[in-house]
Amino acid sequence: MTGFTPEERRVLGRLKTPEKVQLFVDEEVGYNKEPHGETCGSPRRVLRERAAHCFEGALLAASALRFHGRPPLVLQMRAERDDDHVLALFRERPGGGAWGAVAKSNYAGLRFRAPVYRSLRELAMSYFEQYYNLKAFKSLRSYCRPVDLSRFDARAWETAEEDLWDVSDWLATRRFLPLVTGAQIRLLAPLDRRLYEAGLHGAVGLRPLRYGSRPKAARR
């Protein structure tokens, strides 16, 4: 948490609750479509550039939660034929209670979760119906155990100017726990058209789509 400028500390200081962190990530940080190539920016870069994709948004949210005394925990969810998604975790009481999440996403249903989930598996499963690609394929398959980002303090993950590919790679190579079985996947019902359209409400950089068309997958 050291190394932030006075202006950065001023911004983080007003994000006193997970709800305020989510509102900031939604309203004051645009969605990073990576127009100049893939990025993996630190919270400092997100605060400066005011743009983030899901990984960058999760790191900013974890840093903001840490600023106010919570551990900087993140969880990665893995998808099939789709991008993974990263959440910043919190509990109803710092250090205890039910789980909730803050998240940045180009999909409306993959963002905030109130702290009402008794386990991380239950929290991850709350994203299942809203987690789909642009081909209307329900894609969520597994999740990893929480990672405390303080393990990367020595490389200044909160204020680094370089891309944090090492942090991203470390998360991506953890052991993932399955959420659904093969038999359950084969029995999945088609995605409801209204849910499909609702999830894309406000998405950045996506052309209006006709349900059932087959465009390229988009980043979470």
C-alpha positions in Angstrom: 0.0 0.0 0.0 3.1 2.2 0.2 4.2 4.3 -2.7 0.9 6.0 -3.7 0.9 9.7 -4.5 -1.2 12.1 -2.5 -3.7 12.3 -5.4 -3.9 8.5 -5.6 -4.4 8.3 -1.9 -7.2 10.9 -2.1 -9.0 8.8 -4.7 -8.6 5.5 -2.8 -9.5 7.2 0.4 -13.0 8.0 -0.8 -13.7 4.3 -1.8 -14.6 3.3 1.7 -16.9 0.4 1.0 -17.0 -2.4 -1.6 -20.1 -0.7 -3.1 -18.2 2.5 -3.6 -15.3 0.7 -5.2 -17.7 -1.0 -7.6 -19.4 2.3 -8.4 -16.0 3.9 -9.1 -15.0 1.0 -11.3 -18.3 1.1 -13.2 -18.7 4.9 -13.6 -15.2 6.4 -13.5 -13.1 3.7 -15.2 -13.8 2.9 -18.8 -13.6 -0.5 -20.3 -10.1 -1.2 -21.8 -10.5 -2.7 -25.3 -6.7 -2.6 -25.6 -6.6 -0.6 -28.9 -2.7 -0.6 -28.9 -2.1 -4.2 -27.9 -2.6 -6.3 -24.8 -2.1 -4.7 -21.4 -1.8 -5.9 -17.8 -1.7 -2.6 -15.9 -1.3 -1.9 -12.2 -3.8 0.0 -10.1 -1.6 3.1 -10.5 -1.9 2.9 -14.3 -5.7 2.3 -14.1 -6.1 5.4 -11.8 -4.1 7.5 -14.3 -5.6 6.1 -17.6 -9.1 5.5 -16.2 -9.5 2.3 -18.3 -9.4 -1.3 -17.3 -10.4 -4.8 -18.4 -11.4 -7.4 -15.9 -7.9 -8.3 -14.6 -6.8 -4.7 -14.3 -10.2 -3.8 -12.6 -9.8 -6.6 -10.1 -6.4 -5.4 -9.1 -7.6 -1.8 -8.7 -10.5 -3.0 -6.6 -8.3 -5.3 -4.5 -5.9 -2.3 -3.9 -8.8 -0.1 -2.9 -10.2 -2.7 -0.5 -6.7 -3.1 1.0 -6.4 0.7 1.5 -9.3 0.4 3.9 -8.0 -2.6 5.8 -9.2 -5.6 3.9 -6.9 -8.2 2.4 -6.2 -7.8 -1.3 -7.8 -11.1 -2.5 -8.6 -12.1 -6.0 -10.2 -15.1 -7.6 -10.0 -16.2 -11.2 -12.8 -18.1 -13.0 -12.0 -20.2 -16.0 -14.2 -20.5 -19.1 -14.5 -22.7 -22.1 -14.4 -21.1 -25.6 -14.3 -17.7 -23.8 -12.1 -15.4 -21.7 -11.4 -16.1 -18.0 -12.7 -13.5 -15.5 -11.1 -12.2 -12.3 -12.9 -10.9 -9.2 -11.7 -8.9 -6.2 -13.1 -10.7 -3.1 -14.3 -9.3 0.2 -16.3 -10.5 3.2 -19.2 -8.9 5.0 -16.8 -8.3 7.9 -13.1 -7.7 7.1 -11.6 -11.1 7.8 -14.9 -13.0 8.2 -18.5 -13.7 7.2 -20.1 -14.3 3.8 -18.3 -13.6 0.5 -18.9 -10.9 -2.0 -17.1 -9.6 -5.1 -16.2 -6.4 -7.0 -15.5 -6.8 -10.7 -15.0 -5.0 -14.0 -16.6 -6.5 -17.0 -18.0 -5.6 -20.4 -20.9 -7.9 -19.5 -23.6 -6.4 -17.2 -24.1 -9.6 -15.2 -20.5 -10.3 -14.3 -19.8 -7.4 -11.9 -20.8 -6.9 -8.2 -22.0 -9.5 -5.8 -23.3 -8.7 -2.4 -21.6 -10.5 0.5 -24.3 -13.2 1.0 -22.4 -16.3 -0.3 -21.4 -18.9 2.2 -18.6 -20.3 0.2 -16.4 -19.3 -2.8 -18.0 -22.1 -4.8 -21.4 -20.6 -4.1 -20.1 -17.2 -5.1 -18.6 -18.5 -8.4 -21.8 -20.4 -9.3 -23.7 -17.1 -8.9 -22.1 -16.0 -12.2 -22.9 -19.2 -14.1 -26.1 -18.1 -16.0 -24.7 -14.7 -16.8 -21.4 -16.0 -18.0 -21.6 -16.6 -21.8 -19.8 -15.7 -25.0 -21.2 -13.9 -28.0 -22.3 -17.2 -29.5 -24.8 -17.6 -26.6 -22.6 -20.4 -25.2 -22.7 -20.8 -21.4 -19.0 -21.0 -20.8 -18.1 -20.9 -17.0 -16.4 -24.1 -15.9 -14.1 -23.7 -12.9 -12.5 -21.4 -10.4 -9.3 -21.2 -8.4 -8.7 -20.6 -4.7 -8.2 -17.0 -3.6 -4.9 -15.4 -4.1 -3.6 -12.7 -1.7 -1.9 -10.2 -3.8 0.3 -9.1 -1.0 2.6 -11.9 -2.0 3.6 -9.6 -4.9 4.4 -6.6 -2.8 8.1 -7.0 -3.4 7.5 -6.3 -7.1 5.2 -3.3 -6.3 2.1 -4.6 -8.0 0.0 -1.6 -6.9 2.3 1.1 -8.4 4.3 -0.7 -11.2 4.6 1.1 -14.5 5.4 -2.1 -16.4 2.8 -4.7 -17.3 2.1 -7.3 -14.6 2.4 -10.4 -16.8 4.1 -12.4 -14.1 1.1 -11.8 -11.7 -1.4 -12.7 -14.4 0.5 -15.9 -15.4 0.8 -16.9 -11.7 -3.0 -16.6 -11.3 -3.7 -18.5 -14.5 -1.5 -21.5 -13.5 -3.1 -22.1 -10.1 -5.1 -25.3 -9.6 -8.7 -24.8 -10.8 -11.7 -26.5 -9.2 -14.6 -27.7 -11.4 -18.0 -26.1 -11.0 -20.0 -28.4 -13.4 -19.6 -31.9 -14.6 -19.6 -33.1 -18.2 -23.1 -34.6 -17.8 -24.4 -31.3 -16.5 -22.8 -29.4 -19.5 -24.5 -31.7 -22.0 -27.9 -31.0 -20.4 -27.6 -27.2 -20.4 -30.6 -25.4 -21.8 -30.1 -22.8 -24.5 -29.4 -19.3 -23.3 -32.5 -17.2 -23.0 -32.6 -14.4 -25.6 -33.6 -11.7 -23.0 -30.7 -12.7 -20.7 -28.3 -12.6 -23.7 -29.4 -9.1 -24.6 -29.5 -7.8 -21.0 -26.0 -8.9 -20.4 -24.7 -6.9 -23.3 -26.5 -3.7 -22.2 -23.9 -0.9 -22.2 -21.1 -3.1 -23.6 -18.2 -1.2 -25.1 -17.0 -1.8 -28.6 -19.6 -4.4 -29.6 -21.9 -4.0 -32.6 -25.6 -4.7 -32.0 -26.0 -8.4 -32.4 -28.8 -10.6 -33.5 -29.4 -13.4 -31.1 -28.0 -16.7 -32.4 -25.4 -15.0 -34.7 -21.8 -16.1 -34.5 -19.5 -13.2 -34.0 -16.0 -13.4 -32.5 -15.8 -13.8 -28.7 -15.2 -10.7 -26.7 -13.0 -10.1 -23.7 -14.7 -10.2 -20.4 
